[in-house]
Amino acid sequence: MTMVELVKPSWHERLLILTAQGVFFNAFFVFYLLSPKGHI
């Protein structure tokens, strides 16, 4: 079972989670692009 099935979050909680995931994903992606050792 996933956490969504157990907790059953409301729509604004889902929106908050998606927003937080989007912010962290984009932040790490930008840091990866800017890091000289992140890629060759």
C-alpha positions as a Markdown table, in Angstrom:
| # | Residue | x | y | z |
|---|---|---|---|---|
| 1 | Met | 0.0 | 0.0 | 0.0 |
| 2 | Thr | 1.2 | 3.5 | -0.8 |
| 3 | Met | 1.1 | 6.4 | 1.6 |
| 4 | Val | -1.7 | 8.0 | -0.5 |
| 5 | Glu | -4.0 | 5.0 | 0.1 |
| 6 | Leu | -3.2 | 5.0 | 3.8 |
| 7 | Val | -3.6 | 8.7 | 4.6 |
| 8 | Lys | -6.0 | 9.9 | 1.8 |
| 9 | Pro | -4.8 | 13.5 | 1.6 |
| 10 | Ser | -7.1 | 16.3 | 0.5 |
| 11 | Trp | -6.6 | 18.2 | -2.7 |
| 12 | His | -4.7 | 21.1 | -1.1 |
| 13 | Glu | -2.4 | 18.7 | 0.7 |
| 14 | Arg | -1.7 | 16.9 | -2.7 |
| 15 | Leu | -1.1 | 20.3 | -4.2 |
| 16 | Leu | 1.4 | 21.2 | -1.5 |
| 17 | Ile | 3.3 | 17.9 | -1.9 |
| 18 | Leu | 3.4 | 18.4 | -5.7 |
| 19 | Thr | 4.6 | 21.9 | -5.3 |
| 20 | Ala | 7.4 | 20.9 | -2.9 |
| 21 | Gln | 8.5 | 18.1 | -5.1 |
| 22 | Gly | 8.6 | 20.4 | -8.1 |
| 23 | Val | 10.7 | 23.0 | -6.2 |
| 24 | Phe | 13.2 | 20.4 | -5.0 |
| 25 | Phe | 13.4 | 18.7 | -8.4 |
| 26 | Asn | 14.1 | 21.9 | -10.2 |
| 27 | Ala | 16.5 | 23.2 | -7.5 |
| 28 | Phe | 18.6 | 20.0 | -7.7 |
| 29 | Phe | 18.5 | 20.0 | -11.5 |
| 30 | Val | 19.8 | 23.6 | -11.6 |
| 31 | Phe | 22.6 | 22.7 | -9.1 |
| 32 | Tyr | 23.5 | 19.7 | -11.2 |
| 33 | Leu | 23.8 | 21.8 | -14.3 |
| 34 | Leu | 25.9 | 24.4 | -12.5 |
| 35 | Ser | 28.2 | 22.0 | -10.8 |
| 36 | Pro | 31.4 | 21.4 | -12.7 |
| 37 | Lys | 31.9 | 17.9 | -11.2 |
| 38 | Gly | 28.3 | 16.8 | -11.7 |
| 39 | His | 28.9 | 15.9 | -15.3 |
| 40 | Ile | 31.7 | 15.5 | -17.8 |
